[in-house]
Amino acid sequence: MPEARLQITLPEEVWIGRLSRRYPDSQFRILAALADGDVGVGLAEIHSTVLEDVLTDMRAFEGVRDVDILNEPGESALVQFETEQPLLLFAARDSGVPLEMPVELSDGTVTWTVTAPSDRLSELGTQLRALGLSFSIDYIQQEVADEQLLTDAQLNIVETAIEAGYYETPRTCSLTELAEQVDRAKSTVSETLHRAESKIITEFVSEPGDDAPDVALLQ
């Protein structure tokens, strides 16, 4: 199934594009996101030498609300927020492409790695253009069919999660407990699970017989 890495330029009217250009040396990593109607809820890790200024300006944008700092910020902060401009969520949702995490943002440009069938990649390009988002393609490549789906680290955490009852209903192991079992930071385990789950879901819904990828898919 094709994998593509995109460089998406955010318009100036999109608050996070403006914020990241105002602080070009700051790094924004979106670790998790979901759409709630027309509102997006995101979890971001922000690294900056002027972090307090970044957070102050972030709170001031009209398109942002309910900004909560989840750690003791130094030069980095874990931030949960709501936004009225979740453009990538809309593009992913309307094209049927999973939004794989983390998504990197710096100086107005989003780096997004996407794994999806050819027809969905094509539709993603259509949706991005419809939202006024310009983009370039670093690469499109066909994944090797017998390549291991998950990395060793992802596989280890997923297997431990299954054995510990993290996916049971009701859940018998919390994320904190899982992080303790694998001796990793809670945020690292959460991010690793998100990426692994995204790969598993994408593989499960992929369509057999995709043609070899072509850059024209997204153009």
Secondary structure, DSSP 4 states (H G I P E B T S, - for coil): -EEEEEEEEPPTTSHHHHHHHHSTT-EEEEEEEEEETTEEEEEEEEE-TTHHHHHHHHHHSTTEEEEEE-S--SSEEEEEEEES--HHHHHHHHHT----S-EEEETTEEEEEEE--HHHHHHHHHHHHHTT-EEEEEEEEEPPTTS-SS-HHHHHHHHHHHHHTTTSSS-SS-HHHHHHHHT--HHHHHHHHHHHHHHHHHHHHPPTTPPPP-GGGG-
